[in-house]
Amino acid sequence: MAGRPFRCRRITSEAVVKYFKPRGIPLFELEEVSLSPDELDAIRLADFDGLYQADAAEKMDISRQTFGNIISSAHKKVADALLNGKAICIEGNYEKILLERFECPQCGFRWDSSIANAEKCPQCENKNAIIRSELQNEWQYTPGGYGCRKRHRGEKF
């Protein structure tokens, strides 16, 4: 039986550096722990920004349960690296997408979408959406190199 199809995870930050390691030990001598981009973003949202899991999950466009699984995995990997002197490698496939925030003047529904897919309101199908913000850079994480269909905030698939 096949598992559920993968759902894209919206990440809003990109790693500045790709490796962290204990000081004084050459990288080739160290074991490595791989942290995915969505795990790094989950740590940022929960631990650095101090968001509740439900709020962080909404920002990543995933369920609260999925966010809980991601943050738990990330915490375990970071603890393993710190306690056992391993290097942390941040790696994974993600694509940059450009989004704008839209609002429907008819029903008031708000959503984020790429410019090419903002032809009508996902709620009432009004074709006169208003742009409410400038372009914002975001990324979609797709583990294992598997692409996922474009998802747009407010739309249900």
Secondary structure in CASP SS format (residue, H / E / C, confidence):
PFRMAT SS
TARGET T0000
AUTHOR 0000-0000-0000
METHOD secondary structure of the structure
MODEL  1
M C 1.00
A C 1.00
G C 1.00
R C 1.00
P C 1.00
F C 1.00
R C 1.00
C C 1.00
R E 1.00
R E 1.00
I E 1.00
T C 1.00
S C 1.00
E C 1.00
A C 1.00
V C 1.00
V C 1.00
K C 1.00
Y E 1.00
F E 1.00
K C 1.00
P C 1.00
R C 1.00
G C 1.00
I C 1.00
P C 1.00
L H 1.00
F H 1.00
E H 1.00
L C 1.00
E C 1.00
E E 1.00
V E 1.00
S E 1.00
L E 1.00
S C 1.00
P H 1.00
D H 1.00
E H 1.00
L H 1.00
D H 1.00
A H 1.00
I H 1.00
R H 1.00
L H 1.00
A H 1.00
D H 1.00
F H 1.00
D C 1.00
G C 1.00
L C 1.00
Y C 1.00
Q H 1.00
A H 1.00
D H 1.00
A H 1.00
A H 1.00
E H 1.00
K H 1.00
M H 1.00
D C 1.00
I C 1.00
S C 1.00
R H 1.00
Q H 1.00
T H 1.00
F H 1.00
G H 1.00
N H 1.00
I H 1.00
I H 1.00
S H 1.00
S H 1.00
A H 1.00
H H 1.00
K H 1.00
K H 1.00
V H 1.00
A H 1.00
D H 1.00
A H 1.00
L H 1.00
L H 1.00
N H 1.00
G C 1.00
K C 1.00
A E 1.00
I E 1.00
C E 1.00
I E 1.00
E C 1.00
G C 1.00
N C 1.00
Y E 1.00
E E 1.00
K E 1.00
I E 1.00
L E 1.00
L E 1.00
E E 1.00
R E 1.00
F E 1.00
E E 1.00
C C 1.00
P C 1.00
Q C 1.00
C C 1.00
G C 1.00
F C 1.00
R E 1.00
W E 1.00
D E 1.00
S E 1.00
S C 1.00
I H 1.00
A H 1.00
N H 1.00
A C 1.00
E C 1.00
K C 1.00
C C 1.00
P C 1.00
Q C 1.00
C C 1.00
E C 1.00
N C 1.00
K C 1.00
N C 1.00
A C 1.00
I E 1.00
I E 1.00
R C 1.00
S C 1.00
E C 1.00
L C 1.00
Q E 1.00
N E 1.00
E E 1.00
W E 1.00
Q E 1.00
Y E 1.00
T C 1.00
P H 1.00
G H 1.00
G H 1.00
Y C 1.00
G C 1.00
C C 1.00
R C 1.00
K C 1.00
R C 1.00
H C 1.00
R C 1.00
G C 1.00
E C 1.00
K C 1.00
F C 1.00
END
